[in-house]
Amino acid sequence: MDNPLTEPAHALIAYANDYQFRPGERITYSEVHSRMFLWNQRGRGSVAINGQRYDLEPAEYLFTPWKHGIAYEADGREPFQLGGIHLIPWQKPGSPVVYQVSHYPGQRPAATVDRADAPWPGMPPLLHGRLDEGPLEKLASYIVSVFHRESLHQHDEPTQRSFARLLARELQRAAQLGPVSDKALPRALRAARLHLHEHPGEPMTIAALAQRAACSPATLHRLFQRFFRLTPHEYLSRLRMRKARHLLRTTPLPVWQIGEQVGFGDPFHFSRFFKAREGLSPRAYRQRHCPL
């Protein structure tokens, strides 16, 4: 089975918005009391988190550390529009909820003891990636639209806690496969990762993958462990599972053919691989997901 998904037990969405920057506009906040999911909806610009600069292309995202400093700088010709969701990892149950986030030390509501960071196993302090065709972007856009559908004082706390859990789970899934953006990865790891994503159904040996990456098998294994906390085989298994689940849900392809597309010439071995990770056979998984 894949590692279980985890999320902060008492998380809450405290604020969500999207903002169209003016050409060359700069905004700086010294201490934002949240973990923010921030994504570029269109345009260009840079975002610095605690002094580390990221040039955000369209569809790239950041998930920031707790109490982060942040500086935005929009492109002079094609300024970006950003969406942002402020997740509070721990909002004291039963305490009054203020749907705002402080951006400076001592600013309310950060001065209260009712909010704090919380342990989140498997989630790095900062996550930088690229949105794919999965639900993360759709969920984030929906949270922003719902948040501004009503006045701040009319928000429903159970709804915002549910949104926080859903967002946390999608971020955990993204973290398990490592950063989608390759910019911070060593060249050898970028080459190996690109090959796996483009050819998840091909047979793979560490030696052959290392040759494509122009490094030794030991170096490649060490890089996967360092950046993804997975071996190359574990990384590929997760890619294959993600593609298999997608094909089972969204196509009428026979199970044996889906198995071939994710690297299994033997339908029995594919079924055993899938059930060991999903808890269901491929056919049972498909039966639980109607086409429409």
Buried (B, 14 or more C-beta within 10 A) or exposed (E): EEEEBBBBEBBBBBBBEBBEBEEEBEEEBEBBBBBBBBBBBEBBBBBBBEEEEBEBBBBBBBBBBBBBBBBBBBBEEEBBBBBBBBBBBBBBEEEEBBBBBBBEEEBEBBEBEBBBBBEBEEBEBBBBBBBBEEBBBEBBBBBBEBBEEEEEEEBEBEEBBBBBBBBBBBBBBBBBBBBBBBEEBBEBBBBBBBBBBEBBBEEBEBEEBBBBBEBBBEBBBEBBEEBBBBBBEBBBBBBBBBBBBBBBEEEEBEBBEBBBBBBBEEBEEBBEBBBEBBEBBBEBBBEEEEEE
